[in-house]
Amino acid sequence: MDYGFDFTNDICYISTFDGKELQDLDKVSCPTSLEERLLFAGSYKKNDEDRVVLVFERMTKEVLAVQKEGVYLIPKEDAFAAYILAQNRTIRKQETGVFEFHRHSFSYLKFQRQGKICLVKRREEKIDELQSEKSKDKFFTKQAADRLNHGNIANVFLVGEEFEGEWMKMSLASLCSGRRVFMGNHLFANGAVFWLKDKRQEYTVYTQDHHLYYWGIRAFHHGQKDVFVPIIQPGEFWFVTEGSVQFLMDECEDLEIEGVHSVSRQKLTIRLPLHIKQEYPVRTTKWKLHIYCTGPKTLKITVYDMGFGITREGKGIIYQEEFKLP
C-alpha cells in the first residue's frame, strides 16, 4: 500500500493506493514538527512493503537529511507536478494553476511544462482570518485577477477548507471565464502517490527554491585552452548548492566566472576585480574559488590564496562578495 500525506499547518490530507484504486481518506489534525510527522505517517505502515510520501510546504536541510526505508519527503511543487502529469493529455500540456486557501494562509502555484522540464512557481502569504463570506469573496476575486488575468492559465484547481461553502459570487464568474475549474482538497496527497508510481523521474521539476544556473571558469585544462571548468551544476535546492575549484593564476588581474541558465539559456558573466599584483612567478600561486548560494537568487563568491606547496604559505581569504541574479 502507498500513502500520500499532505501536511498544511495542523491539517493533514491523506490518500492511499493499493495498486488498483486511489482512495481519499478524511482529513485529520496532525503534529507540526518533522519528527512527529514522520512518526504519524509511519504509523500507517502495516508491513515493510508499504511506502509513504510526506508532502511539505517548504524543503529544508533538515527535511532533506531524512533517510528512512520506504519513506519519501517531497515539496508541494513536486506533488503538484506529479498530479498534473498523471492527468489526461489536454491538462498536462497546458499551464495550470492551484489556489490553496486556509484559515491563516493563501498560496498560488503555477505549473508550466517545457519538454521534460516542469517549472512550478509558488507564492505564499500569511493572512488574517476572513470571517464573512463577503470578505472571502472580495479577497479571492482580487487574488484570482492578479494571478490569472495576464497569463495563459487553462486549468485552475481550488484546494483548502476555506473554499468550502457557497460564498463565491463575484470570484467564480471571473474564475471560470475561459478556464476549467476543479475543486478538491486531496490534490497534493494524490500527487504524492502518483509521484511514487513514476519514480523513474522522466521529468525534472524546478521550483523557486532550486538554483538553475551552471557556473564555471575558462581555463587551460588537461592540455587544452579555453576549457569550461564547472563549479556548480543546476537542479539542487539553493540552500545546499555550493562548489569550488582550485587553479594556478596566470598573468591577469580580473577573474571571470561564467553562468548559463539551464532553462532559458541566458548567459551571465561575473567579473571579480581582484587587483592583485603578480608578486610571484606566474603559475606559482594557487587560488581556490568557492561559490555558494545565500538565497534563491543570490550568490556569495570567495577567493582564497592557498599559497604554493611548502614554499609559501597562503594568505587565506583575499576577496568576498555577494551577487544578485536576475
Salt bridges, closest charged atoms under 4 A:
ASP2 OD2 - ARG51 NH2 2.87
ASP6 OD1 - LYS76 NZ 3.50
GLU77 OE2 - ARG58 NH1 4.00
GLU95 OE1 - LYS110 NZ 3.68
GLU100 OE2 - LYS76 NZ 2.39
GLU100 OE2 - HIS102 NE2 2.87
GLU124 OE1 - ARG122 NH2 3.77
GLU125 OE2 - ARG147 NH2 3.83
GLU129 OE2 - ARG103 NE 3.95
ASP146 OD2 - LYS142 NZ 2.86
GLU161 OE1 - HIS102 ND1 2.72
GLU162 OE1 - LYS136 NZ 3.10
ASP198 OD1 - ARG200 NE 3.71
GLU202 OE2 - ARG200 NH1 3.36
GLU242 OE1 - HIS290 NE2 2.86
ASP250 OD2 - ARG283 NH2 3.20
GLU256 OE2 - ARG271 NE 2.91
GLU258 OE2 - ARG218 NE 3.12
GLU279 OE2 - LYS315 NZ 3.36
ASP305 OD1 - ARG312 NH2 3.35
